[in-house]
Amino acid sequence: MRRKLLDILCCPVCKGDLGLSVGEENEHEILEGVLACKKCGVDYPIHEGIPNLLPKNLNL
C-alpha cells in the first residue's frame, strides 16, 4: 500500500479517519502494518502490501 492512499482511505464502518502503524515497508510501499480507525477503533491489517478493509464480520 502506498502512503499517499492514506489521504483518500476512510473507515468503511463509520467513515472516520484512519491511522497507520507500519510493521514493514520498502522505499515504495508499506508491506505489513495496521490501519486503525481513529473514530470507532476498528483495525484493518495490511499484509503483503494489501490493506484488508472488510469489516471483521465480513472477513472470510
C-alpha positions in Angstrom: 0.0 0.0 0.0 1.4 3.4 -0.9 1.4 6.0 1.8 -0.4 8.5 -0.3 -3.5 6.3 -0.3 -3.9 7.1 3.4 -5.2 10.5 2.3 -8.1 9.1 0.5 -9.0 6.0 2.6 -11.6 6.1 5.3 -13.1 3.5 7.7 -15.7 1.5 5.8 -17.7 1.1 9.1 -18.1 4.8 10.2 -16.2 6.8 7.6 -13.7 8.0 10.2 -10.0 8.8 9.5 -7.5 6.0 9.6 -4.2 6.0 11.5 -1.3 3.9 10.3 1.0 1.6 12.2 3.9 0.3 10.0 5.4 -3.1 10.6 7.5 -3.3 7.4 8.0 -1.1 4.4 10.3 -0.6 1.5 11.1 2.5 -0.5 7.8 2.3 -2.5 5.1 0.9 -0.2 4.0 -0.4 3.2 4.2 -4.1 3.2 2.9 -5.0 6.6 1.0 -3.0 9.2 -2.3 -1.9 10.5 -4.8 0.8 9.6 -6.8 1.8 12.7 -9.9 3.9 12.7 -9.5 7.0 15.0 -13.3 7.2 15.5 -14.6 3.7 16.1 -11.3 1.8 16.8 -11.7 -0.9 14.2 -8.3 -2.3 13.0 -7.6 -3.3 9.4 -4.5 -5.3 8.6 -2.1 -4.6 5.8 -0.5 -7.9 4.5 1.9 -8.1 1.6 1.1 -4.5 0.7 -2.7 -5.1 0.5 -5.0 -3.4 3.1 -7.9 -5.6 4.1 -10.7 -3.1 4.6 -13.5 -5.6 5.1 -15.2 -5.3 8.5 -14.4 -8.3 10.7 -17.9 -9.7 10.5 -17.5 -9.9 6.7 -14.0 -11.4 6.5 -14.0 -14.9 5.1 
